[in-house]
Amino acid sequence: MRTAALAAALVATAALTLAGCDGKEDDVDPAKATAQLEQQRDDVRAATAELQQGAAAALGGSVTSSSGTWEGCESGGLEEFKNFRYHADARIDVESGTPRPYLDQLGQAFEEAGFGTPEPGERPGGQTLVAERDDVTASFSELPDQGDYVLLTVAGPCIDVPEDDRDDWLTRDEPTPDIR
């Protein structure tokens, strides 16, 4: 009899424990998450504007496209993300006759924008130069076989949002995605 009572207590404890792990409970403050993500958006957009201008000046080129958007990071279920970040991309076309590798000329753009010392890296078909400023990571990529341009990617860290707000962040639009 005592074994049956113990087993029943264990089952009840397990049920209570699992009820808290069903993905329905979270301890994320919605106001704090929104404030962090909106500040991140402002930081990423400012960094993108600074870096794309610095790269265009260093390479004698021009920014031909530049935009930002929200993106999900870690899956929280089917078509759901539990955290988000702001992400921006830009393309800087390089003036004809500028010597390669273009990345060799972009360290100053990072320095002028207050980023740390850039680290070289690789990506499929090309090279990268990556640096950080506070919680924002930026990278320039050069794809020599693709043409005379560099790509800029800037993003903040992933920030958890409350479960009830996830759909809103997944479909959240920016009123002005273009960054100039």
C-alpha positions in Angstrom: 0.0 0.0 0.0 2.8 2.3 0.9 4.4 1.7 -2.5 1.2 2.7 -4.3 1.0 5.9 -2.3 4.6 6.7 -3.2 4.0 5.9 -6.8 0.9 8.2 -6.9 2.9 11.0 -5.3 5.7 10.6 -7.8 3.2 10.7 -10.7 1.5 13.8 -9.3 4.9 15.5 -8.8 6.0 14.6 -12.4 2.7 15.9 -13.7 3.1 19.2 -11.9 6.7 19.5 -13.1 5.8 18.8 -16.7 3.0 21.3 -16.6 5.6 24.0 -16.1 7.6 22.7 -19.1 4.9 22.7 -21.7 6.2 25.9 -23.4 3.2 27.8 -22.0 5.0 29.3 -19.1 7.8 31.8 -19.4 9.3 34.4 -17.2 10.1 37.0 -19.8 9.0 40.5 -19.1 7.3 41.8 -22.3 8.1 45.4 -21.6 11.8 44.7 -21.0 12.0 42.4 -24.1 10.4 45.1 -26.3 12.7 47.8 -24.9 15.8 45.6 -25.5 14.8 44.7 -29.0 13.9 48.3 -30.0 17.2 49.6 -28.6 19.0 46.8 -30.5 17.2 47.9 -33.7 18.4 51.5 -33.2 22.0 50.3 -32.4 22.1 48.0 -35.5 20.7 50.6 -37.8 23.2 53.3 -36.5 26.1 50.8 -36.9 24.9 49.9 -40.4 24.7 53.5 -41.5 28.2 54.3 -40.2 29.8 51.2 -41.6 28.2 51.4 -45.1 29.3 55.1 -45.4 32.8 54.3 -44.2 33.1 51.4 -46.6 31.8 53.4 -49.5 34.4 56.1 -48.7 37.2 53.6 -48.3 36.4 51.8 -51.6 35.4 54.8 -53.6 32.0 53.2 -54.1 28.4 53.6 -53.3 25.7 51.9 -51.2 23.3 50.3 -53.7 21.0 48.6 -51.2 20.6 48.6 -47.4 17.8 47.3 -45.2 16.9 45.9 -41.8 14.4 43.5 -40.5 13.5 41.3 -37.5 14.5 37.7 -37.6 13.8 34.7 -35.4 16.8 32.9 -33.9 16.0 29.7 -31.9 13.0 27.6 -32.8 10.3 27.4 -30.1 8.1 25.1 -32.1 6.6 24.7 -35.6 6.8 28.1 -37.3 7.6 29.8 -34.0 10.7 31.4 -32.6 11.4 31.9 -28.9 13.9 34.8 -29.4 14.5 37.4 -32.0 17.1 40.0 -33.1 17.4 42.9 -35.5 19.4 42.1 -38.6 20.6 44.5 -41.4 22.3 43.9 -44.8 23.9 46.3 -47.2 25.7 46.1 -50.5 28.5 48.5 -51.4 29.5 48.6 -55.0 33.2 49.3 -55.5 34.6 51.9 -57.9 36.2 50.4 -61.0 39.9 50.1 -60.6 40.0 49.7 -56.8 42.5 47.0 -56.0 41.5 43.7 -54.4 41.2 42.4 -51.8 38.6 45.0 -50.8 38.5 43.8 -47.2 42.1 45.0 -46.7 40.8 48.5 -47.0 37.9 48.2 -44.6 39.6 48.0 -41.2 39.5 51.8 -41.0 35.7 51.7 -41.5 35.4 49.5 -38.4 37.8 51.7 -36.4 36.0 54.9 -37.3 32.6 53.4 -36.3 34.1 52.4 -32.9 34.2 48.6 -33.5 37.0 46.4 -32.1 39.9 45.1 -34.2 38.4 43.1 -37.1 39.1 39.4 -37.4 39.5 37.8 -40.9 37.4 34.8 -41.7 36.0 32.7 -44.5 32.7 32.1 -46.1 31.7 29.9 -49.0 33.2 31.6 -52.1 34.9 34.4 -50.3 36.4 36.1 -47.3 35.0 38.0 -44.3 36.1 40.6 -41.9 34.2 40.6 -38.5 34.2 43.0 -35.6 32.0 43.8 -32.6 30.8 46.9 -30.8 29.0 46.3 -27.5 26.4 43.7 -28.4 26.4 44.4 -32.2 28.4 42.1 -34.6 29.2 43.4 -38.1 30.9 41.7 -41.0 32.0 42.7 -44.4 32.2 39.9 -47.0 34.0 39.8 -50.4 33.0 37.3 -53.0 35.6 37.8 -55.8 33.8 35.6 -58.3 30.5 37.4 -57.9 31.5 41.0 -58.8 32.9 44.3 -57.6 31.1 44.8 -54.3 31.2 44.0 -50.7 28.4 42.8 -48.5 27.8 44.2 -45.0 25.8 42.2 -42.4 25.0 43.7 -38.9 23.1 42.0 -36.1 22.4 42.1 -32.4 22.2 39.1 -30.0 19.1 37.0 -29.8 16.6 38.2 -27.1 13.9 36.0 -25.6 10.3 37.3 -25.9 7.2 36.1 -24.1 5.4 33.3 -25.8 2.2 35.4 -26.2 4.2 38.0 -28.2 6.1 35.6 -30.5 3.7 35.8 -33.5 3.8 39.6 -33.4 7.6 39.6 -33.5 7.7 37.1 -36.3 5.5 39.3 -38.5 6.6 42.7 -37.2 7.3 45.2 -40.0 9.6 48.1 -40.0 8.1 51.3 -41.2 11.3 52.2 -43.0 13.4 49.1 -43.7 15.8 51.1 -45.9 18.9 52.3 -44.0 20.6 55.4 -45.4 
